[in-house]
Amino acid sequence: MPPTAPIFDGKAFIRTLTTSPGVYRMFAADDSLLYVGKARNLKRRVSNYFLKPNLEPRIASMVAHIARMEVTLTRTEGEALLLEAQLIKSLKPHYNIMLRDDKSYPYIFVSEDPFPRIVFHRGAKREKGRYFGPYPSAYSVRESLNLMQKLFKIRNCTNSFFANRTRPCLQYQIGRCSAPCVALIDPKEYAEDVRHAVMFLEGRNDTIVTDLAEQMDAASARQDYERAARLRDQVQMLRSLQAHHYVRGASADMDVLACRVEAGIACVSVLFFRNGISLGSRNHFPKLTLDATPADVLGQFIAQYYLDQPAPAEVVCDRAPADAAALAEALTTQRGHDVALKWRVRGERARFVELAGRNADAALLARLASRQTLHTRFEALRELLQLETTPGRLECFDISHTMGEATVASCVVFGPEGPLKNHYRRFNIAGITPGDDYAAMQQALERRFKPLARGEGEAPDILLIDGGKGQVGMALGVLRALGLDAINVVGVAKGPSRREGEETLVLADTGRELEPGPDSPALHLIDAVRDESHRFAITGHRKRREKAREHSDLEDVPGIGAGRRSALLKAFGGHAGIAAAGVEELCQVRGINRELAERIHAFLHG
């Protein structure tokens, strides 16, 4: 991205700034966002970019690209920190440290139904109820739910399933639900079980044990021995759970963070403790830029990570994060209660910090080894194909369908750092003879490369096609027609036994065929890319096929909305009954006049 005119007058811009806290944004000449920063004193902070004599090379390169700057004033440095994190997450500036995590964290959800359900939840929090979490993994959520079903026997079924039961389901038979769907438990007793389950999620185990013990004594006194025995079993299970899972030295809610930076890669490892119980750990690899130190990475990670989820009461770090005071203020504001941000700790907390550090070291070592392996494979591919430079971008196309139904083409992209999932694409193929893979591939390639011919997007160094000479020839024809015949095309043809490692590579430029063999690092790379393309295509095909099979023919009839469709299905018992009905019978359904009945009949009978 070379510097472009006009050159930004940083010194003149500084004279317009105030000493207030706020956020500044740097833009390039093409209006792309270069960097977002926050400052306690905007004038002093921004002056460092334009008045400091010797900038670090990467920062100097960024400053050389600045075409304009914008600022937003805030009341406090903490507000500036939150705004900076929000802008970085939403706008993804080129030079910022960014937390790359494309998966939302799982939660436990307790609904507000008359008979509440407790279920696994991931995604937007639209339904009314309470959300407990976040948890580091789906496994930790399911483990907690499994314990709670044994302890409190709360339902986990959907509302539609619950509303249509006439007898208890399997969950009741195996002792994991009290069957409120068929009134096998008193509503007050079920509500009490839900209250205890919520207390369990809040970490109030001692209170539950005391409460259950009192209820057990009361049930025994009135000679309700069956209920007393059930309460006794709950108390024993809770005490056993506390003995096995409680972590000595852990506060009720605490996260422990450790950061490592090496060879241009950063890793932040997080240990989770909730209700005094360890929920496991999770490793993150933020995008590293501007020669950031571990303290810088830790500060940016905390700001962005807790932007979407409440911070625990205590956040323990292996070092002082950058802007620690502002971070503590921002976390407290975000949570609504005091958040203790600590980094000089002793005793058990020091042991947790050491453990998080070992996790970060191991994860970073594995990531570096994986990157080195990828680098070796890319170099081997360059040698195998006799290229002058090491390829930096591989794209692979694959086709998936079932007997020609719901054809989907996939395009996956790999670089030296691994799969570039933000660049993946799927193409729903239409207008071809079902089962014609050549036509499907041609359509997918045209849709992928037409924008590139107009100067939009990035060209691959190598285009992998899952197929032999025929598929390669077709791909070459598409690229030549678009003026992109400089792209290297390689076909990946399966061997006679169709076993991995016996593939033949068809080189489009020379027509040569290569058989690298199962020990070739280059073929290992090609197989990995091809397999990922195959997986991505199959996933898209299955989704499209399921959607098509769920589609009702009635949805295509003009004038038939959800209400009329529901009325027809109820009146005739399903699509077969509607198709067998005559016009006069259709007219008997509420909301269906004769004209609409004739239209429905004509549509269903061709």
N, C-alpha and C positions, 0 to 999 in steps of 0.2 A: 504494500500500500504506500506508494511514493508520496512525499509531501506535495501539496498542490497550492497554487496561489488562490486568493490573496493571503499573504502572511498575516497572522493574527498579531495585533499589537497588545501584548500582554501587559506592558507597563502602563499603557493608557487605561486598560480595563481595571487594573489594581486601584487606580485613583478613584474609581467609581464605587469601590466596595466599602462596606461598613465593618466594624469590629464585632458584629453580632454573630452568634452561632448560626449555622445553616448548612446547606448542601450545595455543592457546585457540580456542574456537568460540562464536560468537554466534548465538542462535536467536530467531526472532520468536514472537509469541503463538500462531500456527498451527503452530508447531514446524518451520517451514521454516528452513533454514540461511542466515544472512545473510553471515557472514564467517568465514574461517579465517586465523589469524595465528600466527607463531612468534616466540619471544622468547628472548634469552640470559638475561634476568631477567624472569620473568613478572610479578612485583609492580610493577616499575618500568614495564614496557611497557603493561600494562593500565590503570595509573593515568592514563596520558596521555589515555585516552578519557573519564574521569569527573572528573579534577581540573584539567585544563587549561582555562583560562577561555574562550579563543576558538578553537573548532574550525572547520575548513573546513566550508562549508555541506553538502557531500555526506556528510562524516563525521558531522556533527551529525545529519543526517537518519537515517543508519544507527543511531546510538546511540539515537535516539528510539524505534526499533522493537524494541530488545532486550527480550526477556521473560525470558531466562535465559542463563547461560554455563556452559561446561564446559571443563576443562583436562586435558591429558595431559602428565605430566612425562617428560622424556628425560634421558639422561646428558650429552649434549653439544648445542651449538647446531647442529652438523652433522646430528645425528639429528633434531632438531626441524625442520630445513629439509627433509629427506627426507620426514618424516611430513606436513608441511604440503603439499608438492607432491602426495603420494599422495591426501590428503583433497580437495584442490582438484580433481584430475582425476576422482576417483570421485563426489564429492558435488555439484560445480558450484555453489558458493555464489554468491549474488546479487551481492555487492559485490567479489568478487576478480578480479584479472587472470587470465584463463584462455587457455591455448594451445588454439586451435580447429583441430584437424587430424584429419579423419575418415578419413584414409588411412594405413595402416601403411606403413612404408618397405620397399622391396624389398631382398632379400639374394641372395647366391650361395650355394647349398647343395651341399655335397659329401657324398654318402651313404656309409654304411658297408657297402655290398654287397660281395660277393666281387670283382665288377668295378664299382667305384664310378661313379656318374653325377654330372655337374655341371650344375645347372639353376638357373633363375630361381625364387625363392621369395618369397612374400608371405603374411603371416598368422602363425598360431600355429606355434611350433617344436616339433612333436610327434615328427617322425621323427628317428631317431638319425643323427648325422653332425655336420659342422662348418658353421656359418653365418658367412659373411663379409659385412660391411657395417656399418651400413646405407648404401645408396647414395641420392643425392638424387632419382633418377628411374628409371623402368623403362628408359628409353633408355640410361642409363649402365651399367646391369646388362647389357643385351643387347649393348652395344658390347664390354664386357669379355668376355662369353661368346663372342662372335664371334671375338675375338682368340685366346682360349684354344683354341677348336676348331681354328683354323688352326695354332696352335703345337703342341698336345699331342694332338689328335685323341681326346679323351675323349668317351664316349657321353653323349647327353642324352635318351635315350628312356626311357619308363616301364618298370618291371620286367616287366609283363605282355607288353609288346611285345618286350622283350629276350628273354624266356623262350621265345617262340613263333616266333623267326626260323629259317628254313632256308637263307636266302641273304642276303647283305649288302643293306642298304637304300641309299637315295639318298645319305645322309650319307657313306657309304663311297665311293660313286662320285665324289663331288665333293671328296674328300680332307679331310673334316672328322671322320671317325671311323675307328678302326683295326679295326672289326668284331670285337670280342671275342665277340659273340653267336654267331658261327660259327667261332670259334677261328682267326681269321686273324692273331692276334698272341699271342705267348707271355704267359702270366699275369704272369711276373716283369717283362717289358718293359712291360706295361700298368701294373703297379703303380708302376714307375719313372716313367712318364709322369704318373700321378696325383700322385706325390710332388712332381714338378717343378711341376705345376699349383698345388698347395697352396703351395709356396714362392713362386710367382709372386703369388698372392693375399696372401701375407704380406709382400710387398715385397722378397724376397731375390733380386732379379734377378741381381746380380753373382755370387752363389753358384751360381745355375743355370748361368750362362754358363761359369763355371770348371768345374763338374761336367760339362756337356755337351762342353766342349772336351777334357777328359780322356778321356771315353768315345769321342769321335770319334777321338782318336789311338790308343786301344786297338783300336777296330774296324778302323782302317786297318792297324794292325800285324798283325792276324790275317787281313788281306785280305778283310774283310767290308765291301766298298766301298759296297754298297747302304745299309747301316745308317750308315756313316760319312757318306755324302752327305746322308741324312735329318737326322743330327745337325748337320751343317754348316749346312743350311738353317734349322734351329731357332735356332742361334746367331746367324745373320745377322738373322733376324726379330726376335729379342730385342734385339739391339743397335740395330736400326732403330727399334724401339718406344721404347726408352729415349731415343734422340736426339730423337724427335718429341714425346713425351708428358711427359718429365720436366720439372718446373717448378723453375727455379732459385730457391733461397731457401725452398722449402717443406720442412718437416720430413716425416718418414715419414708420420705421422698428425696432421693438424691441421684444426681448424675455425676459420674467421674470421667473426665476428659483428659486425654494425652495426645500430643501432636508430635509428629516426626516429619522432617523435610529432608529429602536426599535426591540428588540427580534430577532435579526439576519435577519431582513428584511429592505431593503432600498427603499424609494420612492422619486422620483424626479418629481415634478409637474412643467409643463411648460405652461405659458400663452403666446399666440401669438398675436402680433399687427403688421399689415402690412398696410401701407398707412394711418396710424392713426386710423385704424378700428380694433376692436377686432375680432379675428377669433376663439376664444374659447381656450380650454386648452386640455392637454393630460398628463396622468400620466404614468410614467415608473418605473419599478421595477428591477434595475440592480442586477445581481448576486453578493452577498456580501461575501467577504473572508478576511482573515488576520486581523480581528477586525478593519476594516476601520472606520474612523471617517466620519461625514457628509462632512467635507471639502475634504477628500480624494475621497469620492464618487462623489461629485460635480465636482472636477477636472477631474476625469476619465470620467465622463459622458459627460462633455463639449468636451473633446478631441475626444471621439468616436462618439458622436452625430453629430458634425459638420464636421466629416471626409467625409461624403457622400453628404453633402449639404452645400451651402454657409451660413455663419453666417450673421445675420442682422447687421445693423450699430451699434446696442447697445444690449449688453447682461447684464441684471441686475440680481444679485444673492442675496440671503438672507444672505450670509456670504462670507468671502473670500475663494475662492476655493484653493486647494493645487496647488502650482506652478503657481500662478496667472500671474506673469510677462511672463513666458514662454508661457502660454496659450494665452495671448493677442497677443504676437508675432506670434504664430502659426495661430491664427484665422485671423490676418491681412494678413499673407502670403497666406493663403488658399483663402481668399475672394478677394485679390488684392486691397483692400481699407482698411482704418483704421477701426478697430472694437473696440469700447469702452467697456471694461469689468468693471462693477461697482458693488459695494456691500454696500457702505455707501451712501444711497440716502435719500432724503427728499421729502416732498410734495406728489404729486400724485404718484410718483414712489414708495414711501414707502407704499402707500395704495395698489398698485399692488403687492408688495412683500408680504404684509400681506395676501392678497387674495390668492396668490400662496401657502403660508404656510398653510392656512386653507384647501385648496384643498388637499395638501399633507397629512395633519393630517387625513382628512376624508378618503382618499384612503387607507392610511396605516392601519387605524382602521378597515376598511372593509376587507382588505386582512388578517389581524390578526384574525378577527372573522371567516372568511372563513377557514383559516388554522386550527383554533381551532375546527370548526365544522367538518372538515375532520378528525382531530385527534380523535374526539369523535366517529365518524362513523367507523373508522378503529378499535378502541378499542371494539366497539359493535360487529363488525364482528368477532374479535378474541374470544369474549365470546360466540357468537352464534355458531361458529364452534368448540369451545372448543380447541383452539390452545394454545400452551405454550407461544408463543411470538406473538406480533402484526405483521401482514403481512406488508411488505414494498413495495411489487410490485404485482399488480394485472394485469393479461392479459385476454382479452375477445375476442373471435372469433365470427364472424357472416358471413352469406352467403347472397348474394343478386343477383337476376336475374329476368328476365321477361320471363316466359314460357320457361325457360332453356337457353335463349339467353344471351350472354355476362356475364357469371357467374363471380362474383368477391367475394373473401373472404377478410375480414378485421381483423386486429389485433390491438387493442388499448391497451395502457398501462397507469395505474394510480399508483401514489405513494402518500405518506402522504401529499405532496405539491400540489396534483392535477394531471391533465392529463400531461403525458410526451410525448408531440407531436413529439419530435425528434425520438422517439422509435416506432411510429406508422408504420404499414406496410400494404400494399395491395398485394393480390396475384391474378393474372389473371388465372383463372382455365381453363384448356384445357384437351382434351383426355378422357372425361367422358361422360356418357349418359346424355343428356340435362335434367335438372331438378332433378338430383340425388344429393340431399343435403348431404347425407352421404359420397359419394365419393368426393364431393367438399371439405367437411370439413376435410376428411382424407388427401387429397392432401395438403391442406393449413397447417395442423399440421405437416406433414412430412417435408415440405419445411421450416417451422419455427424452428423445433426442431432438425433436422439433424445436423446443425452447432453446436448447443449446445452440442449434444452428442460427437462432436469432440473437445469439450473444448472451443468453440468460443461463446462469448456472455454471457448474464446474464439470469439466470433461474427465472421464476416467483414463488412467494410464493403460489399464488392461480391462477389456470387456470379456468376461467369462460367460459362455453359453453352454447350458446343460444339454449337450447333444453332439452329434457327429458332423460330417461334412455338409450334409443337407442344411442343418440349422445354421452352421457357420456361413455357408454361401448366402442364405437368406439374410442373415445379419449384415454381411458385407454389402449386399444390395441396398438395404435400407440406409446404411451409413454413406455410401457413395451418392445416393440420390439426394442426401442432405448436405453433401460436401464435407463430411466428417470422416473420410476414409483414412485419415492419419491415425485413428484410434486402433491400437492393437487388439485383435479379436482372437480369442483362444477357445476352441470347443473342448468340452470335457465329455468324452465318450466312454461309456461303461465297457469293461472287458467282457469276454465270452461268458465268464462265470458270474459277472455282475458283482464281484466282491471288491470292497474298498482296498485301494492300493494297486489294482490292476487296470486303472483307467488309462486310456490313450488320449493324449493331448493333440488336437488338430490345430496347427498354426496357419492362420488365414493368409499371412503375408507371403509365405513361401510354399504353403501346401504340405509342408513336412508333417509327419506324425511322430510323436515322442512317447515312449513308455518309460517314465522315470523309475517305476518300481516302488514297492511298499516302504523302502528305507529312505526315500527322497524327502528332505525337509520341504522342498518346494511343493511336492504333491500333497504333503500334509496340510500346507496352507490352503491349497486349492480345494482339497476335500472339505476342510473346515468351512470355507466360504460357500461352497456348493451345498453342503448340508444345512447351513443356516438359511440359504435361499430356499431350499426345499421345505424346511420347517415353516418359514414365514409364508410361503405360498399355500401350504396345506392349512395353516391356521386361518388364513383369509378365505379360502375356499369353504371350509366347514362353517364359518360364520355366515357366509353368503347363502350357502345351501340351507342352513337352519332357518334363516330369515325368510327365504323363499317358501319353505314348507309351512312356516307359520302364517304366511300371507293367505287371506281369504279372497276368493273370487268376488265376493260381494263388495269388497273394498274398491273394486274397479268400476262398479256400477254408479253412474252419475246420479246424485240425489240420495244416495244411501250413506248416512253417517253412522257413528257408533251406536246411537240410540235405536235407530230403525234396524240396524244389523242385529243388535242384541234382542230386539222384539221378535224378529224373524226366527232366530236360532231357538229362542224359548218356545215359540209357537209350533215349530216343526221338528224340534229335537236335534237339529244338526244340518249340515250342508246337504246331505243326501235327501232329507225330508223336504228341504226347500226346492231342490232340483226336481223332485217328483211331484210337487204341487202344481196345480193349474192356476190360471189367472184368477178365477173366481175365488179359489182358496186363499191366494195371496192377498186379495182385496179385504179379506176378513181380519187381517192383522191391523192393529191400531197404527195409524200414521201412514198406511200404504193405500193410496188411491188407485183407480183403475189404470191411469196412464203409467204410474210408477210400477204397478204390478206387471203390465205388459212389457215394460222395459226390462224388468228383472227376468221375466220368463224368456224373452228374446235373447238376453245376454247369456243366460245359463245354458241355452240350447243352440248356441251358435248363430 
